[in-house]
Amino acid sequence: MFVFSAVLLAANSAQAGVRYYMLIFGAQTRPKIPRFTHTFCTIVQVTDPPPGCADFRIEAHTISWLPQTLKIHPYRLRAEPGRNLTLEETLSWSAQHHMHVSEWGPYAIEEDFYWRVYREYTRFENGEFLYRAIDPPRRGDIAADCIHAVTDIDQRDSRLTYLVLGSGDAVTRKFVRILRQRGRLMVPPEDMSWLNTVLGLDRYPICHRPLP
């Protein structure tokens, strides 16, 4: 949870209340090396201050599923313990391996979708899954890779829709396109650059991608 001064959020002109956002990221080296590709996402709840107060409340949760060792072995058949990284940890890990990070969003999302993603986040935080770089095609298996840790949020399509072979930006862009077509991701009416600042994204050379 983060609490920031309203001075930082002056660009936000939305009406008072609670709003929900989602940011989706793809990372990869250039040229692309399979063990240095990653897909992750962050959901954010923004609560406006009550009358007479000056502070917004920001809660951010990230699904960023990697092996506990942080060393990816793309062709290892055996599942291993996993670790869900924070947004800051993920960006730092990506930078250490010279990975280029792409961002889609921030997009506005509805409350019910926010809580759906949050439930998946808690499952990874609680250690319900193992990590496997190429996981089983059946959703609900005990093992998950970074891509399906995020795309399993899509309850309509199977894991086969998001093939690991399209890792990095390619599969991430496809996921964004599908959610956008279904009306899950909405373009906010206001400038959202303040949210990137609050989340510390402006400290990294992130490429902001347009709607696919």
C-alpha positions, 0 to 999 in steps of 0.5 A, a space after each residue: 500500500 502506498 500513500 501519496 500527496 495529492 500534489 503528485 496526483 493533481 493531474 487526476 480529475 476523476 470524481 471522488 470514489 474508488 477506481 481500478 486500473 490495470 497495467 500489463 507488461 512484456 519483457 524480453 532481450 533483443 534478440 529474444 532469448 527464451 530464458 530472458 522473456 517475461 509477462 507480468 501485470 499490475 492492478 491498482 486500486 485508487 481511493 479518493 480522499 474524504 472531504 477535507 483530506 489531501 491524500 489519495 490511497 493507492 494499493 498495487 498488486 503484481 502477478 510476476 511469476 518466476 522460479 524461486 531461484 530467479 533462473 529460468 530453465 526453458 526446457 526443464 520438465 520438472 516443476 520447481 518452487 516459484 516466487 511472485 515478485 513485486 513490480 519493483 523487484 520485476 523491473 530490477 530483475 529485468 534490468 539486470 538481464 538487459 531486458 527491454 520492458 513494454 507497457 500496455 496501459 494503464 487501463 481502467 477496469 471494472 471492480 469485478 474484474 479487479 477482484 478476479 485478478 486479485 484472487 489470482 494474485 493471492 493464489 500465487 502469493 499463498 504458494 498454491 502453484 509451482 513454476 515451470 517454464 513450459 507448463 501443462 496446457 490444461 488450466 488448473 494444473 499445479 504448475 504455471 509459467 509466467 505467461 499463464 500466471 497472467 493469462 489464466 485470468 481469461 476464463 474463456 480461452 484455454 492456455 493453448 490460446 497463449 502459446 509460450 512460443 510467442 513469449 515476451 511482447 508477442 504473447 503479451 500484446 495478444 492478451 491485451 488485444 483479447 481483453 480489449 476486444 471483450 471490453 475488459 480494458 478501457 481507456 481512461 478519460 484522463 491523462 494517467 502519467 501520474 500513475 506511472 510516476 506513483 508506481 516508480 515506472 518513470 525510473 526505468 526505460 519502459 516503452 509505452 505501447 499503443 492499443 494493439 
